[in-house]
Amino acid sequence: MKQKNYTKHFIILSVLLVVLFFVNISLGSVSIPFDEIFTTLIGGKSTKASWEIIILNFRLPKAITAILVGSGLSICGLLMQTLFRNPLAGPFVLGISSGASLGVAILILGSSVFGGFLLSASISNISLPIAASLGAFLVLSAVIIAANKVRNTMSILIIGLMFGSLTSAVISVLAYFSEAEQIQQYLFWSFGSLGNLSWNEIIVFILIYSIGILGTLSVIKPLNSFLLGENYAKSLGINIKKNRNIILLITSLLTGVITAFSGPIAFVGLAVPHIARLFFTTSNHKILIPAVAILGGIILLICDGIAQLPTSEYTLPINAITSLFGAPVVIWLLVRKKKIYI
């Protein structure tokens, strides 16, 4: 019976995701009829050439990015909460996002300290994702090395938090010596954005995202065993160290590429796994992984729709909307259910 109910849940959520996808594409400062959007998406010719350009080059990439970012962060949050058995763990606890932020900060803010080379490099659109990826990779390497040196999983969580604090301190020092214009540029990046990716960047994004998803599917059994503790997992023949490194690598890969292309986006990775557990009332990752992926995409599409301020030419920071919209929803759900669990 439960499996039948979950099937209904997935059908409803999938339909909602598709509907919100089309609604998201229809939103913007330029009003475009639904039939024109549908015609363009199936390869037909739009009545106006400008509508076709807006849909294919701006709105469609942004909607796809929203789904990728929302589902990716939600999966990372689920992996971290399960690995550390901590309801407050999220995709950023390893310091990977902070490492990506440090890379961007060195590029943008570091020109005051390191000279004109970084200033000229920061002009390029591709330089920000490259800098963020390098920063995330450096922190990832440090976390993986630390993970192989300690036996206690909770120690890895603390080490990740310390890396985050360390990188934040370095960013503060760089900001202190930077010009107001550079600080503003970095601040705008930290707001997060879903609408700046070209199709080439989205293809790279999808490839890395797919690798992360395949890796996640390969560790479903270890994830379920981790819920009952590492000793129980060992009794099932699970290689703790190997699977822990795989989970850390997957989370770092997804978090790093998301932060590199879209900036740091808060709330989604922390809250969506809890929303999924409340709706599906299960701890089985075979069900939770697709559930959080779909819910994450739905929530970020909604947040992006709110951020666009329909009928207005202004767009609010997506990072602010995810927290303003999402936090009250989670509080209400938890108060209603009166408990939280992993």
PyMOL commands that set and color helices and strands:
alter all, ss='L'
color gray80, all
select helices_A, chain A and resi 2-26+34-41+49-84+96-109+111-114+116-121+127-149+153-176+180-190+199-217+220-226+230-235+240-262+268-280+285-307+318-337
alter helices_A, ss='H'
color red, helices_A
deselect
rebuild
show_as cartoon
